[in-house]
Structures are given as C-alpha cells and as structure tokens.
C-alpha cells in the first residue's frame, strides 16, 4: 500500500556488513515496493489530471461569459 514506511531502516554500520549481493537484493526489493506504490497511485493521478482539465475548461468558459457580459 502507498502508506508503507521505508523498509530499509538499517543503521549505516549494519549496512556496511552487507555484501554487494545482499545490498543489491535489498535495493531490488525496494524498487519492487516503489513500483507497487506508483501503480497504486496511477489511477489517482489520472483522476487529478481529469479534474484539472475540467477546472481549466470551466475557468475559461467563465472568463468568456464574463467578457461577453462585461463582468470581471
């Protein structure tokens, strides 16, 4: 879920004890987790973009009507 905390909360000293392979595995796991978060957020991003387009169109229409009837 998008509200998960960062899983890599190891201290720098314990991280230094990891092999390159272990670091790579942790990084790959974090990339997979972040990919899932992005996938979860994608529909919300699309909804926001749709709302922004509708608001921009309404503002443009409101300005056009205001200009036509002398309102500012």
C-alpha positions as CSV (number, residue, x, y, z in Angstrom):
1,X,0.0,0.0,0.0
2,X,1.1,3.5,-0.5
3,X,1.3,4.2,3.3
4,X,4.1,1.7,4.0
5,X,7.2,3.0,5.7
6,X,10.6,2.8,4.1
7,X,11.8,-0.8,4.7
8,X,15.5,0.0,4.7
9,X,15.8,1.3,8.3
10,X,19.2,-0.4,9.0
11,X,21.9,1.6,10.6
12,X,24.9,2.5,8.4
13,X,27.1,0.2,10.5
14,X,24.9,-2.8,9.8
15,X,24.7,-1.8,6.1
16,X,28.5,-1.8,5.9
17,X,28.5,-5.5,6.9
18,X,26.3,-6.5,4.0
19,X,27.8,-8.0,0.9
20,X,27.2,-6.4,-2.5
21,X,24.8,-9.2,-3.4
22,X,22.7,-8.5,-0.2
23,X,22.7,-4.8,-0.9
24,X,21.5,-5.5,-4.5
25,X,18.8,-7.8,-3.2
26,X,17.6,-5.1,-0.8
27,X,17.6,-2.5,-3.5
28,X,15.7,-4.7,-5.9
29,X,13.1,-5.4,-3.2
30,X,12.8,-1.6,-2.6
31,X,12.4,-1.0,-6.3
32,X,9.6,-3.6,-6.5
33,X,7.9,-2.0,-3.5
34,X,8.1,1.5,-5.0
35,X,6.8,0.2,-8.3
36,X,3.8,-1.1,-6.5
37,X,3.3,2.2,-4.8
38,X,3.4,4.0,-8.2
39,X,1.0,1.5,-9.6
40,X,-1.4,2.2,-6.7
41,X,-1.1,6.0,-7.3
42,X,-1.6,5.9,-11.1
43,X,-5.4,5.9,-11.0
44,X,-5.4,8.8,-8.6
45,X,-3.0,10.7,-10.8
46,X,-5.3,10.2,-13.8
47,X,-8.3,11.4,-11.8
48,X,-6.4,14.6,-10.7
49,X,-5.4,15.3,-14.3
50,X,-9.1,14.9,-15.4
51,X,-10.2,17.3,-12.7
52,X,-7.5,19.8,-13.6
53,X,-8.7,19.7,-17.3
54,X,-12.3,20.2,-16.3
55,X,-11.4,23.1,-13.9
56,X,-9.3,24.8,-16.6
57,X,-12.2,24.4,-19.1
58,X,-14.7,25.9,-16.6
59,X,-12.5,28.8,-15.8
60,X,-12.0,29.5,-19.5
61,X,-15.8,29.3,-20.0
62,X,-16.4,31.6,-17.0
63,X,-13.9,34.2,-18.3
64,X,-15.5,34.0,-21.8
65,X,-19.0,34.5,-20.3
66,X,-17.7,37.3,-18.1
67,X,-16.1,39.1,-21.0
68,X,-19.2,38.7,-23.1
69,X,-21.5,40.3,-20.5
70,X,-19.0,42.9,-19.1
71,X,-18.2,41.2,-15.8
72,X,-14.7,40.8,-14.5
